[in-house]
Amino acid sequence: MFGQSTLEKQNPCSHPLIKLAKDNGIKSIPLKDILKYRKLVKECEKSGNSKAIEQIELMDWERDFKRSKAMSSWTSTHAMFVFVTVGYYYMAKILDIPYEVTFFP
Amino acid sequence: MKSQIQVLPLFLLIAVGYSQPKLSFDLGLGLYQPTLTGYDENETFPIKNTLNRNLLFNWGVYYEFFYNARIGMSTLTSIDNEDAKNFKLGNQSSADFSRRITYRFFPIETFFRWRPRIEINFTLMPIWGRSTISLETNPPQQLDDWKSFLTMFSDKEIGLSEMNATDNMVSNWYGYGSMLGFRFYLTSRMALDLKSGFMNNTYDEKSWYLRGNKVTGPKMKIDGLPIFSLKILYGLR
């Protein structure tokens, strides 16, 4: 135990929170540990490992981007429906035509 | 075909289990332009300005429940107040006046990232609208004050027998809306979100309630309204 905490003090980049951010993303860090994580990031950068921190941030952006760059399953249908309704509403406003559709007049 | 149907629940379970849940909280402002005829027709009410008419104060909570989808609750509130010095009733009395119009959105939002920092989102939402008017009147003439206040909207006699010094009348309605949005991520947890769309509300001025009695309230045209919102949000997890 003592040996481990001494190692973390010597090398903040090896702290479990930094490892968690590296493996699962920055958002996986619990809210209560955010300040501690930021402190560790600063210490890690001071110790000359700024590349490792940059890498964590870059990977986080990439992870989020890859996960949501394409729509999956029913979400594209939902998006198309919203796009059409908003588009139709604004077009009707601009052209000054009724936007409410009456199905059973 | 049969095996595909059997695989579907399993796929859904895995998809939900493996997707990273994200809870976010946001604060912001909305902008819209309602026509509140009931208030404009009478000089007793505060003069309309951007702050009490067009601006909506917004807070919301969202939960990402699917790869590209969130559900949540977002509340937009319009507030108007006037103190007793400037709010004179028809019976020569005065009261502290307060009016709130609250639009509670229950959005289903889908999204995709166009660039690593830029997200485009699509929102469809049922709305639970609620308006409240409260008067802080001077005892013992609270009943007369309320009766005088209600004559501004209708001449009909209301069967009220007693009122408290502070009382309010409430109206609820439902509606729906749709919005397109653009989100810019400042950090992986924090973002700015700009949305534009419309909302339709089924408000009826004859459906106000004051101490269980149905009364007539102010005329408001709040259907088919364009709406804009700008908010800052923070991912809690």
Interface residues (C-beta under 8 A of the other chain):
Chain A: G25 I26 K27 S28 P30 L31 E57 D60 W61 E62 D64 F65 R67 S68 K69 A70 M71 S72 S73 T75 S76 H78 A79 F81 V82 F83 T85 V86 Y89 Y90 K93 Y99 E100
Chain B: A15 Q20 K22 F66 Y67 N68 A69 I108 T110 F111 F112 R113 W114 R115 P116 R117 E119 F122 T123 L124 S178 M179 L180 Y185 S188 R189 S196 G197 F198 N200 G224 P226 G235 L236 R237
